[in-house]
Amino acid sequence: MTDLVNLTTRDPFADEEDTLAGKAAGNVHIRVQQRNGRKSITTVQGLNSDLDLKAIVKEIKKKFCCNGSIVEDKELGEILQLQGDQRESIKKFFIEEGLVDKDSLKIHGF
């Protein structure tokens, strides 16, 4: 019988640890939702819980002249809501600040 040496490999079904040191662990989804008429909101979900979301929202509000808030959802966690269609601006902001990798950003919407 052969010795099984490779027992310490990574289990693909186990929960992964956050190894990105402050960056988002999974995919970050940026969506736009239509409100009434021409009004819309941009939502961002999937950010790492270790990030200071209040400071991020404050900086986004200053930089892009829009209102924003943090909404707590039982299933999805904390979600950023921003006034207007800010998808491309938010994408560029997250990449420039180093908060999210370019590969893990997913943009949804019309």
C-alpha positions in Angstrom: 0.0 0.0 0.0 1.3 3.5 -0.8 1.6 6.3 1.7 -0.9 9.1 1.3 1.2 12.2 1.6 -1.1 14.8 0.0 -3.6 15.0 2.8 -3.0 18.6 3.7 -4.2 20.1 0.4 -6.9 22.7 0.2 -10.5 21.4 0.5 -12.4 23.0 -2.4 -15.7 22.7 -0.5 -14.5 24.3 2.7 -15.1 28.0 3.6 -12.1 30.0 2.4 -10.3 32.4 4.7 -10.0 36.0 3.7 -6.4 36.1 2.4 -6.6 39.4 0.5 -5.8 41.6 3.5 -8.5 44.3 3.4 -9.8 43.6 -0.1 -13.1 42.0 -0.9 -13.0 38.2 -0.5 -15.5 37.3 -3.3 -17.1 39.2 -6.1 -18.3 42.7 -5.6 -21.6 43.4 -7.5 -22.4 46.9 -8.7 -26.0 47.3 -9.8 -28.3 50.1 -10.9 -32.0 50.0 -10.0 -34.6 52.1 -11.7 -36.8 54.1 -9.3 -39.6 56.3 -10.6 -39.2 58.2 -13.9 -35.6 59.0 -14.6 -34.4 58.4 -11.1 -32.1 55.5 -10.2 -29.9 54.2 -7.4 -26.7 52.3 -7.5 -26.1 49.4 -5.1 -22.8 47.8 -4.1 -22.7 44.5 -2.4 -20.0 42.0 -1.5 -17.5 44.3 0.1 -15.3 42.9 2.8 -16.8 43.5 6.3 -13.4 44.6 7.6 -13.5 47.7 5.4 -14.7 51.0 7.0 -17.9 51.4 4.9 -18.8 54.7 6.6 -15.6 56.2 5.5 -15.9 54.8 2.0 -19.5 56.2 1.6 -18.3 59.6 2.9 -15.5 59.7 0.4 -17.8 58.7 -2.5 -20.3 61.3 -1.5 -17.7 64.0 -1.6 -16.0 62.8 -4.8 -19.1 62.2 -7.0 -21.5 64.7 -5.5 -24.2 62.2 -4.7 -26.0 61.1 -1.6 -25.4 57.6 -0.2 -26.1 55.3 2.7 -25.4 51.8 4.1 -28.3 49.4 4.3 -28.2 46.2 6.4 -29.7 43.1 4.8 -30.1 39.8 6.6 -29.1 37.6 3.6 -26.7 39.9 1.7 -25.0 41.8 4.6 -24.2 45.5 4.3 -25.1 47.1 1.0 -24.0 50.6 -0.2 -26.8 52.6 -1.8 -25.9 55.6 -3.9 -28.0 58.2 -5.6 -28.0 58.1 -9.4 -26.2 55.8 -12.0 -22.7 55.7 -10.5 -21.6 52.3 -11.9 -18.5 53.4 -13.9 -17.5 56.0 -11.3 -17.7 53.5 -8.5 -15.8 50.8 -10.5 -13.0 53.3 -11.2 -12.9 54.5 -7.6 -12.6 51.0 -6.1 -9.8 50.0 -8.5 -7.8 53.3 -7.9 -8.1 53.0 -4.2 -7.1 49.4 -4.2 -10.2 48.2 -2.4 -11.2 45.6 -5.0 -9.4 43.7 -7.7 -10.5 44.4 -11.2 -11.3 40.7 -11.7 -13.7 40.5 -8.8 -15.9 43.5 -9.9 -19.2 42.6 -11.6 -21.3 45.4 -13.1 -25.0 44.7 -13.7 -27.8 46.8 -15.1 -29.2 48.2 -18.3 
